[in-house]
Structures are given as C-alpha cells and as structure tokens.
C-alpha cells in the first residue's frame, strides 16, 4: 500500500476524483461552508469546477462513507513546466483533527506524479500558524515568494476585510525530503535551539498580543505569528491588520536581503536563514 492510501486509511476517508455535477455541487457547498464568502463571490464557481474536471485537471473529494468531508482543486501549469498549481483545499469542521488534509495532499502528489508532474505550487496565508506548519513542516514544501495582497479583497469568513497576502510554496515531488514527509517524517525546526545559537528575533508577540518588530541583523532570523489570526481578525480586526503589516514588512525585507524561509516551528515561529556559502570561491 502506498503512502497516499495509508494516509487516507489513517484519516478514515476514501479520496477520489469527482466529475459529476452532483458531487461537484457538494464540493461547492463544502467550500461555501468553510469560507463563508459573499454569495456573489464563491471560492470556486460551480461552472468552473465542472470545466476543470472535464478538462482533466485535479478535482478530488475525501469521503467518509457517502459524506464529503474534504476537497482539493488544482490545475496544470504551462505544458513544458511539468507543474501544477493547487488552487484550493479545505476540510469540513466535523473532520478536523483526522489528517484529512494530509491525505488529500498525498493523493494529489501520487496523482500528479503518474501524469508527469514534478512540482506542485500553491499559496497560503503566512499569518495562519497551522497552515504554515502543515505546508512547511509536515509536507516539506519550500516557501519561495511573498505575494502582497495576491487575491485582492475576498471579504469572507476567514480573510475578513484584510489584504490577502500569501506565501507561494513549491512542492518538489521527487525529492527524498518530500518522500519522507509522505511517510510521516516532519521537517525539523526548533526556534528555541536557533535562539540559543544566536538567532535574532525580528518579530515577536507582546504579552497583549501585538506584533513587536526587532532589528533584522543576523544570518538566522526568528519571525513570530499570532496563535490564531482567524479569531483575532474576527474579534479585533485592527490588530489583525497590524500583524499583516508587520509580517509583510519583515518577510519581504528579509527575503529581498537574501534570506530564505528554512522552516516553521509549531510553537509559532518562522526560521529564516542566509545561505552563507553564496558567493564564496574555492
């Protein structure tokens, strides 16, 4: 049994492609339930789902018996790039904590590899700690680009009225690290150990939950995010926007200065490192 099948079994779901209109309507309803969008702007319109599936792109559901509890949608990139963009994935609240999202991504990896795809890219909100950990640690994807207000205003139950800044990640499907992640090996990242070795805190969280910028002076930087940005946006949107601004300034400056995101500690820290071998000569 391959890694994707094992992950689905562990999550108690069956993951498969969906193409018929009734099941696509179920995917559409699931996304509406998760994102709670403005009715005029659904996460993925039903007619677009139908077209993507008909054209042979990736539209799958995770089923607990007959009940849809998760879904993932992706589409192919330029023909010569052997790449896919994973546009949206979501799991119902009733199935949280079962690693259904992990099962969906491993199914997507296996599906893509059989079609000659070597890389899958997608975006996520860098303020959402659980997603950062899932993407960078559990899946071993690499963050390559900070995208400012990438989707414009979405005005839904998750993004609120905040800018839609995103991190672009790339998942190199054939690397040993990604294969190990599929077998359950989490990419290690220990912010406290990095701090003891001299890492510089360039964004911290104050006792009252506000972002506290530091001085970005070092080859290893630690960048904090709030523990639950979704709840913070709903209760105190101004604080949510303050975190968005602070994280944007820190990450864009650090990445422009040659540092890369090396990992994410589950306690809520990005670890950024400079490639100190760059430019050296024998």
N, C-alpha and C positions, 0 to 999 in steps of 0.2 A: 504494500500500500504506500502511495507516495505522500509527500508532505502535505499537499492540499487536501487529500482525502482524510489524512489523520487529523488535520486541523478542523475540518468540518465535523468529523465524528466527535471530537472532543467538545465542540461547541453545541452538539446536538442538532445540527442542521444538515440539510442537503442543498448544495449550491449548484445551480444550473442556469443555462441561458433561458431568457424569456423573450418571446417574439409575438405571441398572440395578443390581441387588443385587450382582452380581459385582464391578463396578467400585467400588461403594461399600464393599464389603469390602476392596478394595485400598487405598482411602483410609484406612479404619480401621486396617489393618495398617501403613501408612506412618506414620501419626501415632504408633502404639504404638512403632515403631522409633525415631522421633525423640525422643519424650518419655520413653520407658521408664517408664510410670506404674505405680502399684499396679494389679494386674489388676482390682480391684473398682471402679476409678475411671478409665476411659479418657478421653482428651481430649474425644472426641465419640462417644457411643454409636452403634452402627450403626443402631438403630431411629430415633434422632433424625436422623441423616443422611438416612435414607430419607424421613422425614416432611418435612424441609426441602426436599429435592429435589422431592418430589411437590407441595408447596405453591407451587412456583415460585421458591424462593429460590436463592441463588448457591452452587452446589456444583460446583467445576471441578477438573480434573486437568491437569497438564502431563505429556505423554507423549514419551518418547524412543523412537520406534518404538512397539512394543507395551507398553513398560515405563513404569509410573507413577513419576515422579521428583519430583513436587511436587503439592500440592493446596491449595485455598483454599475456605473456607466462610464465607458471610455471610448475614444475614437482614435483611429490611426493618424500618424503624422505624415510628413512628406514621404513619398514612396521609397526614396533611396535611403532614408534615415534609419530604417528598421526600428522605429519608435512608435510609442503610443502615448496619448495623453489621457490620464484617468481624471475625468471631469468631476464626478460627484460620487460619494459613497455615504451611506447612512444606515443606522441600525435603530430599530424601534426601542423606546424606553423599556418596554417589557423584556427585552432581550439583553439589556446592558449587563456587563459583568461575565458574559459567557464566551468572550473572544470571538464573536460572530464577525466583527470587522477583520480580524486576523484571518479567519477562514476565507472571507471574500477576497482579500488581497492575495493569499496564496493560490486561490483558484485563478485569479486574474494573471498571476505570474505564469502558472502552468499553461493556461490557455494561450497567452501571448507567445510563449516560447515555442509552442507547436506551430505557430504561424510565422516564425522567423523574426520575431521582435526581440531585440536585445536590451531595450531600455524603456521603462515607463516613467513618465514625469507627471507630477501633479502639484497643486498648491494647497497650502493650509494657512490658517491664521496663526502667526507666530506667538500671539498672546495666549493661545489656548494650550495650557500646560500638558493636558492629557494627550492632545494630538501631537505635540512636539515629541513627547516620549514615545508614542506609538510609531511615528514615522522615522525618527532618527535613531532610536534605541532598539525598539522591538523589530522593525523591518530593516534596519541598517541602510536606509536611504540617505543620500547626501544632499544637504541644502546648498544650492549654488547661486541663488539670486534673491535679493529683496525687491519686491514689486509694490510700489506705493499706490494705494487706492486702485488696485488692479481691476476690480469689477465695477467701480463707481458705487453709488448708493444702492443698497439692496433692501434696506428697511424691512427686515424680517425679525422673527423672534430670537434669532441667535446673534446677528450682527447689529441689531438696533439701528441707530442713525449714525454709527461710527463709520469712518473710512474703512474700506476693505483692503487693507494692506495684507500681503501674502508673502510667504516664503515659497520659492519654487524648489522642489526636491526632484532628484533624479535617482531612479532605482535601477542599478545595473544588474540585470537578471542573472548573469552567468558568473558573477564574482563569488569566491569562496565565502566572503563575509555575508552576502545575501543568502547563499545556500545554508549557511549555519543559522542565520536568523530564522529561516523557514523551519529548521529543526528545533527551534526553541532557544537558541543562544542569543541573549540580549547583548547588544554592543555596549561594552562597559564605559561608564562615565561617572567619575566621582569628584564632585565640585570641592568637597572639603579637602580631599587629598591634594587637589590642584592648588587650593588656597595655601596649604602648608608648604607647598613647593614654590610659593611666591606669586601665584596668580593674583591679578589686580581686579578688584570689584569695580566695574564701571557702571553698573546699575543695580541698586539694591531696593528692598522694600522696607519702608519705615514701619515703626510699631503701629501707626494708624493707617497703614495700607497704601501709602503714597509712594510713587517712584522717587528714588534718591540717586541722581547721577553722580558718578565719580570722574576721575581723570584717567583717560584711556592711555596709560603709559606702561607698556609691557608687551611681551610676546605671548602671554596667555591671559585672557580676559574672562571674567565671570559676569554674566548678564542675567538678572532675575526677571521673572514674570510673576504676576499675582496668581494665587492658588486657584481662583475661579473667576475668570474675567467675564463669563456669561452672566453670572449673578451680579457681579459688580456693575456691569453695564445697565442691567435692569433696575438696580436699586439706586445707583449713583452714577449716572451717565457722564458727568463731568470728570469724575475720577477715572472712568474707563477711557475717556479721550486723553486724559493726562498720561496714562500708561501707553496709549497708542503713540503719542507724540514722542515720549521719552524713548521707547523701544526703537522707533523708526530712526531717531537721530543717532542712537548708539550703534545699532547694527549697520546702518548704511555707511556711517563713518568708518567703522572698523573694517568692513568688507572692502571698502574703497582703499583702505590703507594696507591691504594685502593679507588680512587675517581671514580665516575660514572657520565655519562652524564645525567643530570637531565632534560634538555630541551634545546630549541633553541629559542632565541628572534628574531623576524622578522627583527630587525634592524641590525642583523649580528653577534650575539654572542652566542656561546655555554656557557651554565652554567653547571659546574661540581661541585658535592658535595661529601663530605665524609660522610659515614654512621657512625656517632659519637656514635651510640648505640652498634656497633660491639665490641664484647669482654667484654662488661660490664656485671656484675653479680649482682643479687639481694642480 
